[in-house]
């Protein structure tokens, strides 16, 4: 089922104020629809990310605190170790230069024809 995902802040705000349960149900439906529209390979990562966000929200005493923790988590994913910035700079995997990664052939084994 395709959910209308156009965003109208006032509509969502009114729903949250008048019927928090309906707001949460609609929020979950939009999230699920969005995740299902992603490629098969991305769905598991998106579900894991959403789970982490939901756990932060559940552990916080107020929405502002949960926002700040999720915000910090997001920037950690960009600037943290092995984050997006490292990936863009090709620094995600560092090879130990002392460990051979392939068979080394001696030069005397190569003879011109």
C-alpha positions in Angstrom: 0.0 0.0 0.0 1.4 3.4 -1.0 1.0 6.0 1.7 0.7 9.7 0.8 4.0 11.1 2.2 3.5 14.7 1.4 4.3 16.6 4.6 2.1 19.2 6.0 3.5 20.3 9.4 0.3 21.8 10.7 -1.7 18.6 9.9 0.8 16.4 11.7 1.0 18.9 14.6 -2.8 18.9 15.0 -3.0 15.1 14.8 -0.3 14.8 17.5 -2.1 17.2 19.8 -5.6 15.8 19.3 -4.9 12.1 19.0 -1.4 11.0 19.9 -2.2 7.3 19.2 -3.4 8.1 15.7 -0.3 10.3 15.2 2.0 7.4 16.2 0.1 4.9 14.0 0.4 7.2 11.0 4.0 7.9 11.7 4.7 4.2 11.8 2.8 3.6 8.6 4.9 6.3 6.8 8.1 4.9 8.1 7.2 1.4 7.1 6.1 2.5 3.6 9.4 4.5 3.2 11.5 1.5 4.3 9.6 -0.9 2.0 10.2 1.4 -1.0 14.0 1.2 -0.5 16.1 -1.5 -2.2 16.2 -4.9 -0.6 19.8 -4.4 0.4 19.0 -1.1 2.2 15.9 -2.3 4.1 17.8 -4.1 6.9 20.0 -1.1 7.5 17.1 1.3 7.5 15.2 -0.9 10.0 18.2 -1.1 12.2 18.6 2.7 12.1 15.0 3.2 12.9 15.2 0.8 15.8 18.2 2.8 17.2 16.2 6.0 16.8 13.1 4.5 18.5 15.3 3.2 21.4 16.7 6.7 21.9 13.2 8.2 21.9 12.0 5.6 24.4 14.9 6.2 26.8 14.6 10.0 26.9 12.4 11.9 29.4 11.4 14.6 26.8 11.4 15.1 23.1 14.1 17.8 23.2 16.5 15.4 24.8 15.7 12.7 22.4 16.2 15.1 19.5 19.6 16.1 20.8 20.8 12.5 21.2 19.6 11.5 17.7 21.2 14.7 16.3 24.5 13.7 17.9 24.1 10.2 16.6 23.6 11.5 13.1 26.7 13.7 13.1 28.7 10.8 14.6 27.7 8.8 11.5 29.0 11.6 9.3 32.2 12.7 11.1 32.9 9.7 13.5 35.3 6.9 12.9 34.4 5.0 9.7 31.6 7.6 9.1 30.5 9.1 5.8 33.4 11.5 5.7 36.0 8.6 6.0 34.1 6.7 3.4 34.2 9.6 1.0 37.9 10.0 1.7 38.5 6.3 1.1 39.8 5.9 4.7 37.2 3.3 5.8 39.6 0.3 5.6 43.2 0.7 6.5 45.6 -2.0 5.3 48.4 -3.1 7.5 51.5 -2.6 5.3 53.4 -5.3 7.2 50.9 -8.0 6.3 51.4 -9.5 2.8 48.1 -9.5 0.9 49.2 -11.7 -2.0 51.8 -14.0 -3.4 55.1 -12.3 -4.0 57.0 -13.5 -7.0 60.8 -13.1 -7.1 62.1 -11.1 -10.1 64.5 -13.9 -11.2 61.4 -16.1 -11.9 60.4 -13.7 -14.7 62.5 -14.3 -17.8 62.2 -12.5 -21.1 61.2 -14.5 -24.1 
